[in-house]
Amino acid sequence: MKSKRITYLSILTAVAIVLNIFENYLPMPFIAPGAKIGLANIVTMICIMSISYKDTFLIMITRIILGAIFGGGLSGFIYSISGGVLSFIFMVIVKEIFKNKISPIGISVTGAVFHNVGQVIVAIIIIKNILLINYLPVLIVIGTISGTFIGYLTIYFNNHLKKISKNFFHI
């Protein structure tokens, strides 16, 4: 059982890393520099919906660290880790408070918005300019759109993963 769990977590981590690296090569026509869709968050969302929070957090942190090594650099790491941890905390809080009353779309939008909040907080600290808070409304709109998209993709992939994984992995 332990080896199946480790294999499953490793596959999810690998998929998240590949999506993260792939997204780095996509041209993003957004108004906000550095804004991304957050494709790797599909894996985080699937994990939040189906496995333990501890394992989900481990996959997310591993993906952020390896994503920084493979192309994000130290700056990318600092912004990703701050946004990732804050978004994870709020996704778990929202999921626990609302239990079955919130969809993956709502959880994903929450994560996307708080990811941006975390990044803006870190940018304000690093650059030492509170006016960066003015950047937040644009990021919240972009986060809401991308979070909705990721939420829909999560529902789609999660439905297919349940069928596949129940035959191979009983975690």
URFEN-V790601 format. One record per residue. N is the residue number from 1. RES is the residue in one letter. SS is DSSP state (@ for helix, = for strand, . for the rest). D_LAST is the distance of its C-alpha to the last C-alpha in Angstrom with 2 decimals. Layout:
N&RES&SS&D_LAST / N&RES&SS&D_LAST
This chain:
1&M&.&7.70 / 2&K&@&8.96 / 3&S&@&10.49 / 4&K&@&7.73 / 5&R&@&6.14 / 6&I&@&9.87 / 7&T&@&10.66 / 8&Y&@&8.50 / 9&L&@&10.02 / 10&S&@&13.25 / 11&I&@&13.50 / 12&L&@&13.14 / 13&T&@&15.69 / 14&A&@&17.93 / 15&V&@&18.07 / 16&A&@&18.98 / 17&I&@&21.62 / 18&V&@&23.08 / 19&L&@&23.41 / 20&N&@&25.02 / 21&I&@&27.45 / 22&F&@&28.22 / 23&E&@&29.09 / 24&N&@&31.50 / 25&Y&.&33.58 / 26&L&.&33.85 / 27&P&.&37.16 / 28&M&.&36.69 / 29&P&.&39.74 / 30&F&.&38.98 / 31&I&.&41.70 / 32&A&.&39.73 / 33&P&.&39.59 / 34&G&.&36.17 / 35&A&.&34.44 / 36&K&.&31.41 / 37&I&.&29.19 / 38&G&.&26.03 / 39&L&.&24.07 / 40&A&.&21.49 / 41&N&@&20.73 / 42&I&@&19.12 / 43&V&@&16.12 / 44&T&@&16.46 / 45&M&@&16.71 / 46&I&@&13.71 / 47&C&@&11.68 / 48&I&@&13.69 / 49&M&@&12.99 / 50&S&@&9.22 / 51&I&.&7.77 / 52&S&.&9.83 / 53&Y&@&13.45 / 54&K&@&13.71 / 55&D&@&11.40 / 56&T&@&13.18 / 57&F&@&16.45 / 58&L&@&15.92 / 59&I&@&15.35 / 60&M&@&18.34 / 61&I&@&20.56 / 62&T&@&19.94 / 63&R&@&20.79 / 64&I&@&23.87 / 65&I&@&25.10 / 66&L&@&24.78 / 67&G&@&26.15 / 68&A&@&29.12 / 69&I&@&29.67 / 70&F&@&29.65 / 71&G&@&31.94 / 72&G&@&31.89 / 73&G&@&33.96 / 74&L&@&34.43 / 75&S&@&35.59 / 76&G&@&32.62 / 77&F&@&30.32 / 78&I&@&32.13 / 79&Y&@&31.98 / 80&S&@&28.37 / 81&I&@&27.09 / 82&S&@&29.23 / 83&G&@&28.27 / 84&G&@&24.56 / 85&V&@&24.34 / 86&L&@&26.56 / 87&S&@&24.78 / 88&F&@&21.34 / 89&I&@&22.98 / 90&F&@&24.62 / 91&M&@&21.69 / 92&V&@&19.72 / 93&I&@&22.98 / 94&V&@&23.67 / 95&K&@&20.25 / 96&E&@&20.55 / 97&I&@&24.23 / 98&F&@&24.13 / 99&K&@&20.77 / 100&N&@&20.93 / 101&K&@&24.42 / 102&I&.&23.61 / 103&S&.&22.29 / 104&P&@&20.42 / 105&I&@&23.99 / 106&G&@&25.23 / 107&I&@&22.48 / 108&S&@&23.10 / 109&V&@&26.85 / 110&T&@&26.54 / 111&G&@&24.69 / 112&A&@&27.28 / 113&V&@&30.19 / 114&F&@&29.15 / 115&H&@&28.39 / 116&N&@&32.04 / 117&V&@&33.25 / 118&G&@&31.74 / 119&Q&@&33.35 / 120&V&@&36.68 / 121&I&@&36.72 / 122&V&@&36.25 / 123&A&@&38.88 / 124&I&@&41.29 / 125&I&@&40.84 / 126&I&@&41.24 / 127&I&@&44.07 / 128&K&.&45.61 / 129&N&.&46.46 / 130&I&@&45.48 / 131&L&@&46.68 / 132&L&@&43.41 / 133&I&@&42.15 / 134&N&@&44.13 / 135&Y&@&41.61 / 136&L&@&38.87 / 137&P&@&39.92 / 138&V&@&39.69 / 139&L&@&36.26 / 140&I&@&35.06 / 141&V&@&36.28 / 142&I&@&34.64 / 143&G&@&31.38 / 144&T&@&31.50 / 145&I&@&32.08 / 146&S&@&29.43 / 147&G&@&26.90 / 148&T&@&27.65 / 149&F&@&27.26 / 150&I&@&23.89 / 151&G&@&22.78 / 152&Y&@&23.88 / 153&L&@&22.19 / 154&T&@&18.88 / 155&I&@&19.30 / 156&Y&@&20.28 / 157&F&@&17.55 / 158&N&@&14.74 / 159&N&@&16.16 / 160&H&@&16.17 / 161&L&@&12.75 / 162&K&@&11.29 / 163&K&@&13.46 / 164&I&@&12.66 / 165&S&@&8.91 / 166&K&@&8.69 / 167&N&@&10.99 / 168&F&@&9.53 / 169&F&.&5.81 / 170&H&.&3.77 / 171&I&.&0.00
